[in-house]
C-alpha cells in the first residue's frame, strides 16, 4: 500500500502528526505490510520531519503538483 500524508510541514500540528504517525503507528503497519510506503508531502519540512525518511518513508518537501501523489495513494 501507498500511504500519503499531505500538509504544510512548517505548521506545527502537521509536522507533529507526521512525527507521531512515523514513530507510533508506522512500525505496526510495516510489521503487517512490509512493502508499504509512506509519502510525507508538504513544503518546509523541519529537520525532525526530514529525519523520518528511511526505506519505507519518503519526505518530499515542496512538489510542483500534489495531484500525482493523490493518484498513486491507496490511503490518504
N, C-alpha and C positions, 0 to 999 in steps of 0.2 A: 504493500500500500504506500501511496504517496500522500503525505500529510503536509498541509500548508498552514503556516501561521503568518498572518499579514498584519502589519501595523507600523506606525512611525516609532522607531525604536528609541528615539530620544525623549519619548513621552514615558515617564516612569512606570505607569501601570502596564504599558505594553512590554517594556523590557523586563519587568518583574514577572509578567505572565510567561514570557518566553523562557526565562531562567527556571521558574518553577516547573514548567512543562518538561524541560530537559532534565532537571535534577530529580524530580519526584515521580513523574509519570512515564517519561520516555524509556527508562530502563525496563519497565514492565512490558511495554509494547514490544521492544526489541527481543525480550526473552520469549515472547509468544510468537512474534512475527519477525524473525531475524533479518529479513530482506527489506524491511520498511525503511523509508526515507522521510526525513523531516526537513522541510524548507522553511527557513525563517527569512521573510522578505520584508524589508522596510528600510527607510533611509536612516542614516546616522546611528547605526548600532554602536553603543558604548563598548569599551573593551570587554566588560563582563559578558556581553552578548556575543561578541565576535569570538570569545574564548570557548563558546559552546560548540563550535564547529568540530566535527570528528567524522569518522567513517560513515555514520548514519545521519548526520546533521550538517546541512549546508546553510550558512549565513551569507546572504547575498548583498546586503546593503541596498542602495538605490538600484532599481531596474528601470529600463525605459518603458516597459509595459507589463503590468502585473497580470494582464489577461491570460497570457500563455501559462503562467503558474496555476491559475484557476482551472484552465482547461485540463492540465495534467493531474490535478489533485483528485484523490479519492475521498479526502476528508479535509474540511477547512475549519 
